[in-house]
Amino acid sequence: MQPTIIENKVFKLLGCVFYGDPFHSAKEWTYENEISKLWVRFGRVLEKNYNLLNKIFIDSKVGYELHIEPKEFKETKKYYVMVAMEIGNVQEIPLEMYIKILPKANYILYTTTVGNKFNEGSYIYNKWIPENGYQQAFPYIIQGYVEQRYDPKTGLNNPNNEIDWYIPIKKIELI
């Protein structure tokens, strides 16, 4: 698997937010945890505000999951999760939603299957990034869910569903 580098990308996302330990009630990659509940809440807000939101989404067939680790993450294990869609210009948003504009960055983009997400992710972080002279630029990652490659009806139960991963990177600065 060879990742792609996307240069100078600014993600402008509109969605719903959770802060805390999303796995306090159920483990990772299950439908019972707080991230899955956040997707359900996001879906309800989308449905309720479809006419407004459909005008501002860049691509309504791509959903994103943003994970931001604040400075205290190592002590608390609490972080921000946003489920969202990318937007263009906007005049108004539903009260239940938030806009997050991420800093301009270069990203590694790679794709995994649900069934092989850990092996491929480990390779990218532990081998590809350092061996190619990069480091993570900001303390967040983004997962992308493209409707043609990720069927929400089968979701986590289909090991062949694909997830795109975006990691902000920068070249390692030599002293």
C-alpha positions in Angstrom: 0.0 0.0 0.0 1.4 3.3 -1.1 -0.1 6.4 0.5 -0.8 9.6 -1.5 0.4 13.0 -0.3 -2.2 15.8 -0.5 -0.6 19.2 -0.3 -1.9 22.4 1.2 -5.4 21.1 2.1 -7.8 23.0 4.3 -10.7 20.9 5.7 -13.7 23.0 6.5 -16.1 20.6 8.3 -19.7 21.0 9.6 -20.9 18.4 12.1 -21.7 17.3 15.6 -19.1 17.0 18.4 -18.4 14.7 21.4 -15.7 15.3 24.0 -14.7 12.7 26.5 -13.7 9.0 26.5 -15.8 7.6 23.6 -15.2 4.1 24.8 -16.3 4.4 28.4 -19.5 2.5 27.7 -18.4 0.2 24.9 -15.2 -0.8 23.1 -13.7 0.6 19.9 -15.2 -0.2 16.6 -18.6 -1.2 18.0 -22.0 0.3 17.5 -22.5 0.8 21.2 -19.7 3.4 21.8 -20.1 7.2 21.9 -18.7 7.6 18.3 -21.5 5.4 16.9 -24.0 7.3 18.9 -22.6 10.6 17.6 -23.1 9.3 14.0 -26.7 8.6 14.8 -27.2 12.1 16.2 -25.5 13.6 13.2 -27.8 11.6 10.9 -30.9 12.9 12.7 -29.7 16.5 12.4 -28.9 16.0 8.7 -32.4 14.6 8.1 -34.1 17.4 9.9 -32.2 20.1 8.1 -31.7 18.4 4.7 -32.8 21.4 2.6 -30.4 23.8 4.2 -27.4 21.4 4.5 -27.7 20.0 1.0 -26.9 23.4 -0.4 -23.6 23.8 1.5 -22.0 20.3 1.4 -19.2 19.8 -1.1 -20.0 16.1 -1.5 -22.9 14.6 0.4 -21.6 11.1 -0.3 -18.5 11.6 1.9 -18.6 11.7 5.7 -15.7 12.4 8.0 -14.7 11.5 11.5 -12.2 13.9 13.1 -10.3 12.9 16.2 -8.4 15.7 18.0 -6.2 15.0 21.0 -5.9 17.9 23.4 -2.8 18.5 25.4 -4.2 16.6 28.4 -5.1 13.5 26.4 -2.3 11.3 27.8 -3.6 11.9 31.4 -7.3 11.9 30.8 -7.8 9.7 27.7 -10.5 12.2 26.7 -10.5 13.8 23.2 -12.7 15.5 20.7 -14.6 13.6 18.0 -16.5 15.3 15.3 -18.6 13.6 12.7 -19.0 15.9 9.8 -19.2 16.7 6.1 -17.0 19.1 4.2 -18.6 22.4 3.4 -18.1 25.4 1.1 -19.4 28.8 1.9 -22.1 29.0 4.5 -24.5 31.6 5.9 -26.4 29.6 8.4 -26.1 26.3 10.2 -28.4 24.3 12.5 -27.9 25.1 16.2 -26.9 21.5 17.0 -23.9 21.7 14.6 -20.4 23.2 14.7 -17.9 24.3 12.1 -14.3 23.3 12.4 -11.7 24.8 10.0 -8.5 22.8 10.2 -5.1 24.5 9.5 -3.7 24.3 6.0 -1.6 21.1 6.0 -0.1 18.4 3.9 -1.7 15.1 4.5 -0.9 11.4 4.0 -4.0 9.8 2.5 -4.2 6.0 2.7 -7.1 3.6 2.5 -7.7 0.5 4.7 -10.4 -2.0 4.9 -12.5 -2.4 8.1 -10.9 -5.9 8.4 -7.3 -4.7 8.1 -7.4 -1.2 9.7 -4.9 -1.9 12.5 -2.1 -3.6 10.4 -2.1 -0.9 7.7 -2.4 1.9 10.2 0.5 0.5 12.2 2.7 0.3 9.1 1.9 3.9 8.1 2.7 5.3 11.6 5.6 3.1 12.5 7.4 2.6 9.2 6.2 4.8 6.3 6.0 8.2 8.0 9.5 8.1 9.7 11.2 6.3 6.9 10.1 9.0 4.5 11.3 11.8 6.7 7.9 13.0 8.0 6.3 13.5 11.4 2.7 14.2 12.3 2.1 18.0 12.1 -1.0 18.3 14.3 -2.5 16.1 17.0 -5.5 14.9 15.0 -6.5 12.3 12.3 -9.4 12.2 10.0 -11.3 9.2 8.7 -13.2 9.5 5.5 -16.2 7.3 4.6 -17.0 7.4 0.9 -20.5 6.0 0.1 -19.3 4.0 -2.9 -16.7 2.2 -0.9 -18.2 2.1 2.6 -21.8 0.8 2.9 -23.3 2.2 6.1 -25.8 -0.6 6.2 -23.1 -3.2 6.7 -20.6 -0.8 8.2 -18.2 -2.3 10.8 -19.6 -5.8 10.1 -18.3 -5.9 6.5 -14.5 -6.4 6.6 -14.3 -5.2 2.9 -15.7 -1.7 3.6 -13.0 0.9 3.1 -12.0 3.8 5.2 -9.8 6.7 4.1 -7.3 8.1 6.6 -5.9 11.6 6.5 -2.9 12.3 8.7 -1.5 15.9 8.8 2.3 15.7 8.2 5.4 17.8 7.9 9.0 17.1 7.0 11.2 16.4 10.0 13.3 19.4 10.7 17.0 18.6 11.1 18.9 20.6 13.6 
